[in-house]
Amino acid sequence: MLTKEQMERYGAMESYIIILIDRKNFEIQSSGRKRCKEAMQTQKQIDQLMEEKREVEKELERIPNLRIRTALIMKYKYRYSWKTIAQKIGMGDTEDSIRIAVERFFRKGE
């Protein structure tokens, strides 16, 4: 079951993965055995984050309520405001109604 903390972490993962890839590329370009070892450790971090990201995405796909799933993706992956999410989803939602629905999802563990 997805938690708010997992979704917040998910939102930051892509940026962090890009930073780690840049770091790994720098480590590879720098010569020396120490840098190669660091690049391998960085790749392990990237792999772990990619796996965690895939797990969150699998959990998102399992959410039967399309409205909630869409709101979660828009809020945590794309960082849209509740107002923008409500406008894009439509269906008569206000920013408060969609925010409350997502909060209820986290509380109930739907």
N, C-alpha and C positions, 0 to 999 in steps of 0.2 A: 504494500500500500504506500502510495506517495505521501510524503510529508511536505510541509511548507519549506522546511530547511533543505530538503532534497531539491525542490524546485528552485530555491534561491541559489543553491550551489550550481545547479544545471545552467542557470542563466549566465553564470560567470565562467563556465567551463570552456566555451569556445575561445574566448579571449585568452584565457590562461594557456590553452593548448597551443595557440598561435605563438605566444611568448616562449613557451618551452621549445617549440620547433625552431624558432629563431636562435634560441640559446644552444640547442643541439647542433645546428648548422655552424655556429661560431666555434663550438668546441671541436667539431670535426675539422674545420679549416685550420684551427690552431694545431701546430704540430706537437708531438710528444705523447708518450704513453698515458700520462696522467689525464690529458684532455680526452683521449679515446675512452678511458674508463668513465670519465664524467659524462661523455656523450651516451654511453650505454645506460648509465643510471638515469639520465634525462629521458631516454627512450622508454625506459620502464615506467617512469611517471606518466609519459604521454599515453602509453598503452593502458595503464590503469584508469586514467581519466576518460579515455575513449570507451573503455568497457563500462564504466560507470554511466557515461552519457547514453550508451546504447540501452542499458538497463532502464534508465529513466524513460527513454523514448518507448520502450516496450510497454512499460506501465502506463504511459500516456495513451498508447493505442488501445489498451484494455478498458479505458473509461468509456462506458456505453453512452453517456450523456455528451453529445456533440458540443453543446453550448458550453459546458464546463471544460471539456478538453480544449476547445478553441480558446477560451478565456485564459486557461493556464498557460498555453503556448504563447499567446500574445503578451501576457503579463510578464512571464518569467524568462522566456527566450528572447522576445523582441523588445521588452521593456516599455510597452505601451502603457499609457495612463488608463485608469478605469473608465474615464469619460470616452476616450478613443475606442476602447474595447467595446463599450456599450453601443457606440455609434456604428462600428463596423459589424457587430453581430446583429444589430437591429432587434427584431422580435419584441419591440416595446420595452427593452431593458433600459434602465437608467444606470448611471455609474454606481449608485448605491446598491441597486438590486443585483447586479452582476458581482460586485465585490462581496456582498453578503452571501450569495450563492457559493462562491469559491471558498469563503471562510467556513461555511457550513460543510462543504465537501471535506475540508481538512479536519474539522472537528469530528464528523461522523465517520471519517475514513471510508467514504463510499467507494 
